[in-house]
Amino acid sequence: MNIGFIGFGTMGRPMAEHLQRAGHTLHVWSRRPGVADFLLAQGAVRCESPAAVARASEIVCTNVTASTDVATLAAAMRDSLARDAIHVDFSTIAPSAARDIAARHAERGVHFVDAPVSGGGVGARNATLAIMWGGAPLLAPRLEPLFRVLGQTVVHVGAAGAGQVAKACNQMVMVSAIAACAEAARLAQASGVDFGKVREAMLGGSAGSRVLDVFGGRMVRRDFAAGVEARLHHKDFALLLDEAARLGAPLAVAAQVGQLLNALMGRGWGGSDTARLLEVLES
């Protein structure tokens, strides 16, 4: 297929490469010159604007940072997308923003799919992402050739916006578990016990988890170089707490974790790994 792709960060770059290797022709645009050059040598087509990407593509994929970024791109592409074209957004944005974009696209006969992913840069590189998508079920056969080369788990959650709700739930559980690991490490320290040994024991028990393995391991090694930058988890928590406030849904644990993330950001550590919550507790 002719696929448009915009957004070549930690996640977007390997995802675009997988699609190109699968035989799709990519039409690309980037606001920073040269960012997409790595794809051109492999046969991708450079476009001068998001609108040009939209005109050349039957499906356009975006993978950027914030709700406003996605909304701006959607507005720039909307009049150039053919009727029945699909805009697939892999970003993590507010569910309300996804629903608004879907409604505006629908007025032009264009489909919008919110398909946030989980798995980080490693999952993107290994094509083992978990893809949680919202949109019309009838789009599944057209999306399957894309999703099957990007992820290992693909779940249609519901209508537009539902994918973002699933991603919010995913982030809430994961980052709350990172915070719990940091508290466990701090308790072990305060007790004069080696957290490395504590973690080893916990991994064999009911507290064993991928978060304890990966993020707990970084705490043991005090390796706070970013796997995923903490500022992105901070952004995600702002989205989910805002959604909860709008709905009147009490999220007591998430609210406290959000404050820890605020403290991390306040110390200027947004470019570090979220495992650095340990140092927030230590300070």
C-alpha positions as CSV (number, residue, x, y, z in Angstrom):
1,M,0.0,0.0,0.0
2,N,0.9,3.7,-0.2
3,I,1.4,4.6,3.5
4,G,2.0,8.0,4.9
5,F,4.2,8.3,8.0
6,I,4.9,11.3,10.2
7,G,6.9,11.2,13.4
8,F,10.3,9.5,13.6
9,G,11.2,9.5,17.3
10,T,12.2,6.5,19.4
11,M,9.0,4.6,18.5
12,G,8.2,6.0,15.0
13,R,11.6,5.4,13.4
14,P,11.7,1.5,13.8
15,M,7.9,1.3,13.1
16,A,8.4,3.1,9.8
17,E,11.3,0.8,8.9
18,H,9.2,-2.3,9.6
19,L,6.4,-1.0,7.3
20,Q,8.9,-0.3,4.5
21,R,10.6,-3.7,4.8
22,A,7.2,-5.3,4.6
23,G,6.9,-3.9,1.1
24,H,4.7,-0.8,1.6
25,T,5.7,2.5,-0.1
26,L,6.2,5.2,2.5
27,H,5.4,8.9,1.9
28,V,7.1,10.9,4.6
29,W,7.3,14.4,6.0
30,S,9.2,15.8,9.0
31,R,9.2,19.3,10.4
32,R,13.0,18.9,11.1
33,P,14.9,18.5,7.8
34,G,16.9,15.3,7.5
35,V,15.1,13.3,10.2
36,A,13.5,11.0,7.6
37,D,16.5,10.7,5.3
38,F,17.3,7.2,6.6
39,L,14.1,6.0,4.8
40,L,14.7,7.8,1.5
41,A,17.7,5.6,0.7
42,Q,15.4,2.6,1.1
43,G,12.8,3.9,-1.3
44,A,10.6,6.2,0.7
45,V,9.2,9.3,-1.0
46,R,9.8,12.7,0.6
47,C,6.7,15.1,0.7
48,E,6.8,18.8,1.1
49,S,4.0,19.0,3.6
50,P,1.5,16.9,5.7
51,A,-1.1,17.7,3.0
52,A,1.1,16.2,0.3
53,V,1.5,13.0,2.5
54,A,-2.3,12.8,2.7
55,R,-2.8,13.2,-1.0
56,A,-0.3,10.3,-1.8
57,S,-1.5,7.8,0.8
58,E,-4.5,5.5,1.5
59,I,-3.5,5.2,5.1
60,V,-1.5,7.9,7.0
61,C,0.3,7.0,10.3
62,T,1.2,9.7,12.8
63,N,3.4,9.2,15.9
64,V,4.1,12.4,17.7
65,T,3.9,13.7,21.3
66,A,0.9,15.7,22.3
67,S,-2.8,16.1,21.6
68,T,-2.2,19.5,20.0
69,D,0.5,18.0,17.7
70,V,-1.9,15.3,16.4
71,A,-4.8,17.8,16.1
72,T,-2.6,20.2,14.1
73,L,-1.5,17.4,11.7
74,A,-5.0,16.2,11.3
75,A,-6.3,19.6,10.4
76,A,-3.4,20.1,7.9
77,M,-4.2,16.7,6.2
78,R,-8.0,16.6,6.4
79,D,-8.9,18.3,3.1
80,S,-6.3,16.3,1.2
81,L,-7.3,12.9,2.4
82,A,-9.4,10.9,0.0
83,R,-12.8,9.7,1.1
84,D,-12.5,6.4,2.9
85,A,-8.8,7.0,3.7
86,I,-7.6,6.1,7.2
87,H,-5.6,8.3,9.6
88,V,-4.0,6.0,12.2
89,D,-2.5,7.8,15.2
90,F,0.0,5.8,17.3
91,S,0.6,8.7,19.7
92,T,-0.6,8.8,23.3
93,I,-3.1,11.6,23.6
94,A,-6.3,12.5,25.4
95,P,-9.3,10.3,24.6
96,S,-11.4,13.5,24.1
97,A,-8.9,14.7,21.6
98,A,-9.1,11.4,19.7
99,R,-12.9,11.6,19.6
100,D,-12.8,15.2,18.4
101,I,-10.4,14.4,15.6
102,A,-12.5,11.3,14.6
103,A,-15.7,13.5,14.4
104,R,-14.0,16.1,12.3
105,H,-12.6,13.5,9.9
106,A,-15.9,11.8,9.6
107,E,-17.4,15.0,8.2
108,R,-15.1,14.6,5.3
109,G,-15.7,10.8,4.9
110,V,-12.3,10.0,6.4
111,H,-11.7,7.4,9.2
112,F,-9.7,8.0,12.3
113,V,-8.1,5.2,14.4
114,D,-6.4,5.9,17.7
115,A,-3.9,3.1,18.1
116,P,-1.5,3.9,21.0
117,V,1.2,1.3,21.6
118,S,3.0,-0.2,24.6
119,G,6.4,-1.8,24.7
120,G,8.8,1.1,24.4
121,G,11.7,1.4,22.0
122,V,12.6,-2.2,22.4
123,G,9.1,-3.4,21.5
124,A,9.1,-1.0,18.5
125,R,12.5,-2.3,17.3
126,N,11.5,-6.0,17.8
127,A,8.0,-5.5,16.4
128,T,6.5,-6.9,19.6
129,L,4.4,-3.9,20.5
130,A,1.0,-4.2,22.2
131,I,-1.4,-2.2,20.0
132,M,-4.7,-1.1,21.5
133,W,-6.9,0.6,18.9
134,G,-10.2,2.4,18.8
135,G,-12.3,2.9,15.6
136,A,-14.8,1.3,13.4
137,P,-14.5,-2.6,13.5
138,L,-15.0,-2.7,9.7
139,L,-11.5,-1.2,9.3
140,A,-9.8,-4.2,10.8
141,P,-9.0,-6.0,7.5
142,R,-7.4,-2.9,6.1
143,L,-5.4,-2.3,9.3
144,E,-4.2,-5.9,9.7
145,P,-1.4,-5.7,7.2
146,L,0.1,-2.8,9.2
147,F,-0.5,-4.0,12.7
148,R,0.9,-7.5,12.0
149,V,4.3,-6.2,11.1
150,L,4.4,-3.8,14.1
151,G,3.0,-5.7,17.1
152,Q,2.6,-9.0,18.8
153,T,-0.7,-8.2,20.5
154,V,-3.5,-6.3,18.7
155,V,-6.8,-5.6,20.5
156,H,-9.7,-3.6,19.1
157,V,-11.0,-1.9,22.3
158,G,-14.0,0.0,21.0
159,A,-15.0,3.2,19.2
160,A,-12.6,6.1,18.5
161,G,-11.0,7.2,21.8
162,A,-11.2,3.7,23.4
163,G,-7.6,3.0,22.4
164,Q,-6.5,6.0,24.4
165,V,-8.5,4.9,27.4
166,A,-6.8,1.5,27.3
167,K,-3.4,3.2,27.0
168,A,-4.2,5.5,30.0
169,C,-5.0,2.4,32.0
170,N,-1.8,0.7,30.9
171,Q,0.3,3.7,31.9
172,M,-1.5,4.1,35.2
173,V,-0.8,0.5,36.3
174,M,2.8,0.4,34.9
175,V,4.0,3.7,36.4
176,S,2.3,3.1,39.7
177,A,4.2,-0.2,39.8
178,I,7.5,1.7,39.1
179,A,6.7,4.0,42.1
180,A,6.0,0.9,44.2
181,C,9.4,-0.6,43.3
182,A,11.0,2.7,44.2
183,E,9.3,2.6,47.6
184,A,10.4,-1.0,48.1
185,A,14.0,0.0,47.3
186,R,13.8,2.9,49.7
187,L,12.4,0.8,52.5
188,A,15.2,-1.8,52.0
189,Q,17.8,1.0,52.1
190,A,16.4,2.5,55.3
191,S,16.5,-1.0,56.8
192,G,20.1,-1.6,55.9
193,V,19.2,-4.4,53.5
194,D,20.5,-4.9,50.0
195,F,17.7,-4.2,47.6
196,G,19.4,-6.3,44.9
197,K,18.8,-9.3,47.1
198,V,15.3,-8.2,48.0
199,R,14.4,-7.8,44.4
200,E,15.9,-11.3,43.6
201,A,13.6,-12.8,46.2
202,M,10.6,-10.8,45.1
203,L,11.0,-11.9,41.4
204,G,10.4,-15.4,42.5
205,G,7.3,-14.5,44.5
206,S,3.9,-13.0,43.8
207,A,5.3,-9.5,43.4
208,G,7.4,-10.7,40.4
209,S,6.7,-8.6,37.3
210,R,8.3,-7.1,34.2
211,V,8.3,-3.7,36.0
212,L,10.2,-5.2,39.0
213,D,12.6,-6.9,36.6
214,V,13.3,-4.0,34.3
215,F,12.8,-0.9,36.4
216,G,13.8,-2.5,39.7
217,G,17.0,-3.7,38.0
218,R,17.8,-0.1,36.9
219,M,17.3,1.0,40.5
220,V,19.7,-1.7,41.8
221,R,22.3,-0.6,39.2
222,R,21.4,3.1,39.7
223,D,21.2,3.3,35.9
224,F,18.8,6.1,35.2
225,A,19.6,6.6,31.5
226,A,16.2,6.8,29.8
227,G,14.6,3.7,28.4
228,V,11.5,5.9,28.0
229,E,12.0,9.5,29.2
230,A,10.1,10.2,32.5
231,R,8.7,13.4,31.0
232,L,6.5,11.2,28.7
233,H,5.1,9.3,31.7
234,H,4.5,12.7,33.3
235,K,2.6,13.8,30.2
236,D,0.6,10.6,30.2
237,F,-0.4,11.0,33.8
238,A,-1.5,14.6,33.2
239,L,-3.8,13.2,30.5
240,L,-5.3,10.4,32.5
241,L,-5.8,12.5,35.7
242,D,-7.5,15.2,33.6
243,E,-9.8,12.6,32.1
244,A,-10.5,11.2,35.6
245,A,-11.4,14.7,36.9
246,R,-13.7,15.2,33.9
247,L,-15.5,11.9,34.5
248,G,-15.5,12.1,38.3
249,A,-13.5,8.9,38.6
250,P,-11.5,8.6,41.8
251,L,-7.9,7.6,41.1
252,A,-6.3,7.9,44.6
253,V,-3.1,5.9,43.9
254,A,-2.6,7.5,40.5
255,A,-3.0,10.9,42.0
256,Q,-0.1,10.3,44.4
257,V,2.1,8.8,41.7
258,G,1.3,11.9,39.6
259,Q,2.7,14.1,42.5
260,L,5.9,12.0,42.6
261,L,6.3,12.6,38.8
262,N,5.7,16.3,39.4
263,A,8.6,16.2,42.0
264,L,10.8,14.4,39.5
265,M,10.1,17.0,36.8
266,G,10.7,19.8,39.4
267,R,14.2,18.5,39.9
268,G,14.9,18.7,36.2
269,W,15.0,14.9,35.7
270,G,12.5,14.6,32.9
271,G,15.1,13.3,30.5
272,S,15.9,10.4,32.8
273,D,14.3,7.1,33.2
274,T,11.2,6.9,35.4
275,A,13.3,4.5,37.7
276,R,14.7,7.8,39.0
277,L,11.7,8.0,41.2
278,L,14.0,6.3,43.7
279,E,16.1,9.4,43.9
280,V,13.0,11.5,44.4
281,L,12.2,9.4,47.5
282,E,15.8,9.6,48.7
283,S,15.8,13.4,48.4
